[in-house]
Amino acid sequence: MNRKTLVRGGAPLLILIVLATGCGNSVTTPIITPSHSGSPIISMNIDHPMQGQFSHLAIYEDGYVIRNEERGLRMPVKEHPPTRSWYTGQLKVEEITNLIDFFQSSGFMEMDETHIFVGKPIDNDGMAYGDNNVSITISNTNLQKTVSATAYLTYADMPFPLNDIYTRLWGIALETNFVTSEVIQ
């Protein structure tokens, strides 16, 4: 083995080490995201595909709340890259009890599982559809149900009690506290 072979063979290793350790001031640190053992008893997914925004809310039996949001996914630009953020909160036992009671008494359990907006007539014989897609699930002892609403113009347009449950759950989501965020690569 001569010296030329060593340099040629060592160059890829050196490049790999430089790439693995990073160049310049750019350092990526792993982020710690909120998690919880078990499955949520109540969850809500909100999708706005045309806006590139997605939200997920999970409420656990002990009242722990996790919300994550992804934004800027549709047409990201360098100044506003797509991001994923996490938020957490804590509900009191009576708040969870009241929420579960509302699922039982509101008619949610009797709803059809899928609701698709029929559209709103607009000029030139067209129809307007929305970008509001919601899926709400309860999975608590004897209550097991998922109801979804697709293409609604506003949340108020969704059938009752889905619209009211959405409003209550979104209120809980807004009470959560920011934990961390990351740029989505």
C-alpha angles and dihedrals in degrees: 000000000000132000094259091059092052093052092046092047094044097050096075090049092052092049090049092051092049092048093046094049095041134240128250120348098324110115124170116208122189113247124223111230126198117261138169134200118247131019126299118257091212127026137171130194119196119191127189100173095172089054094042092236129132130176133187126191122190125185118191130206093256091053097258111147127201123185125180128184134193117199138176096031100131104063108357120192129193092252091052109029121184111274139194118206134185129209132180138195143162128237124203119243092251091052091055091045091051091048093050090046089054091052088054099043101036100068094252092128091056095049123111110258096236130043121181120189110242093212135249118261115246135179119299093033093287131136129230120220130184137231095229113115119169133178120185124188133187117191108172124136104292095003112087117157143129122196123186132193121195136196097000118162093218135003089244088063091062116101120268129286093021091065092050093047089049090053092050093047093046088052088056090047091054090053093060121105126238114255108170145323140204139196110252110233 
